[in-house]
């Protein structure tokens, strides 16, 4: 099993504090019969409606 995570920007030249265009992602991979398959793919935006910001 492996994972890939990070920050994604949905507009050119976005600054990290631009909550409308910046989000986070997580992809979990699982090896099946010698090839890697996506087990779970998830993301969320850093928008003001995020429970983290409340």
Backbone as a ProteinNet text record, in pm:
[ID]
protein_1_A
[PRIMARY]
XXXXXXXXXXXXXXXXXXXXXXXXXXXXXXXXXXXXXXXXXXXXXXXXXXXXXX
[TERTIARY]
84.7	0	90.4	44.3	119.1	19.5	69.4	-18.6	52.2	-26.5	19.9	-68	-8.5	-87.7	-19	-96.7	-37.2	-140.4	-94.3	-176.2	-197.6	-317.5	-349.8	-405.8	-365.9	-413.4	-499.2	-616.5	-711.6	-713.7	-614	-602.5	-454.4	-417.6	-276.1	-230.8	-106.4	-42.4	-117.4	-167.1	-243.5	-147.9	-183.3	-108	-168.5	-89.7	-141.2	-260	-273.1	-385.3	-511.5	-510.1	-629.2	-718.6	-807.4	-886.7	-988.1	-1022.2	-1119.9	-1058.7	-926.8	-863	-755.1	-743	-641	-708.8	-662.8	-717.8	-611.4	-651.7	-562.4	-614.6	-523.9	-567.6	-494.8	-556.9	-499.8	-541.5	-444.7	-471	-404.8	-481	-428.5	-424.4	-308.4	-286.2	-270.1	-314.9	-299	-247.8	-150.7	-95.7	-182.3	-232.3	-316.4	-262	-222	-172.5	-60.1	29.7	147.7	130.2	10.2	-10.1	-71.1	-46.1	-98.7	-236.1	-330.6	-468.6	-502.3	-584.8	-628.7	-734.9	-709.2	-804	-899.4	-844.7	-925.9	-864.5	-947.2	-902.4	-991.5	-933.5	-1013.2	-946.4	-1027.1	-973.7	-1077	-1030.5	-1122	-1060.9	-1146.3	-1102.7	-1076.7	-997.3	-967.5	-1064.1	-1183.3	-1280.1	-1327.7	-1397.9	-1444.1	-1551.6	-1616.3	-1717	-1657.2	-1526.4	-1458.6	-1474.9	-1509	-1521.6	-1392.7	-1277.9	-1150.3	-1141.9	-1203.2	-1196.3	-1301	-1387.9	-1493.8	-1452.3
-115.5	0	123.3	229.1	354.6	469.7	588.8	705.9	822.9	913.9	1037.2	1148	1253.4	1362.3	1495.2	1601.5	1731.8	1841.1	1951.1	2069.6	2085.2	2125.5	2147	2288.3	2355.2	2490.3	2483.5	2545.6	2538.5	2663.2	2747	2867.5	2899.2	2966.7	3000.9	3106.8	3097.7	3196.4	3216.1	3107.6	3113.4	3122	3202.3	3211.6	3112.7	3058.3	2958.7	3006.4	3136.7	3186.1	3212	3180	3193.2	3072.2	3080.7	2964.1	2921.6	3008.3	2972.7	2884.1	2885.7	2812.7	2714.8	2689.3	2597.7	2487.7	2365.6	2253.3	2149.9	2041	1931.5	1803	1708.2	1580.5	1464.8	1347.8	1223.6	1111.8	1035.5	918.8	798.3	691.4	566.8	462.8	402.9	302.4	165.4	62.1	-75.6	-159.6	-243.2	-329.6	-453.8	-479.6	-596.1	-669.9	-793	-877.9	-811.1	-742.6	-684.1	-543.7	-487.8	-351.3	-266	-135.7	-43.6	6.2	0.1	46.4	151.5	249.2	349.7	288.3	289.3	237.5	347.7	468.3	581.4	710.2	801.5	930.6	1037.6	1129	1227	1364.3	1469.3	1605.3	1692.9	1806.6	1908.1	2045.6	2143.9	2281.7	2348	2452.9	2528.1	2642.9	2635	2743.7	2779.4	2891.1	2941.3	2854	2766.5	2677.5	2550.3	2541.3	2425.3	2422.6	2307.1	2298.7	2335.8	2320	2353.1	2503.6	2584.8	2730.2	2786.4	2704.8	2755.3	2755.6
0	0	0	-65.9	-73.5	-73.1	-40.7	-43.8	-108	-160.9	-222.7	-166.9	-114.8	-57.5	-83.2	-79.4	-100.7	-118.2	-176.6	-199	-348.8	-386.3	-526.9	-543.4	-651.3	-683.1	-808.7	-803	-913.4	-1000.1	-988.4	-1071	-1087.2	-1194.9	-1213.4	-1113	-1068.3	-980.8	-849.2	-792.1	-667.3	-548.6	-450.4	-325.8	-224.8	-132	-36.8	47.2	72.1	152.1	70.3	-57.5	-144.2	-121.1	-21.3	18.7	-86.2	-180.2	-283.5	-391.5	-406.1	-516.1	-472.3	-343.2	-292.8	-210.7	-227.8	-152.4	-122.9	-57.6	-24	-88	-113.5	-169.7	-103.3	-111.7	-61.8	-155.8	-202.8	-287.1	-220.2	-200.6	-143	-253.8	-270.9	-374.9	-311.7	-383.4	-337.6	-454.5	-426.2	-530.8	-543.7	-665.4	-692.7	-814.1	-792.5	-902.4	-980.7	-908.7	-971.9	-1028.1	-1022.2	-1070.9	-960.1	-965.2	-865.7	-907.3	-814.1	-836.1	-730.5	-768.6	-672.4	-582.1	-453.2	-356.1	-309.6	-289.8	-245.1	-298.4	-345.5	-398.1	-336.4	-261.3	-187.5	-192.4	-190.8	-180.5	-111	-60.9	-8.9	-28.8	-36.1	-57.3	78.2	77.6	198.2	217.7	161.2	164	303.6	313.8	442.6	504.7	427.2	483.3	541.9	544	599.9	752.4	813.1	958.8	1032.6	967.2	1029.4	1057	971	984	1079.3	1134.6	1222.2	1367.1
[MASK]
++++++++++++++++++++++++++++++++++++++++++++++++++++++

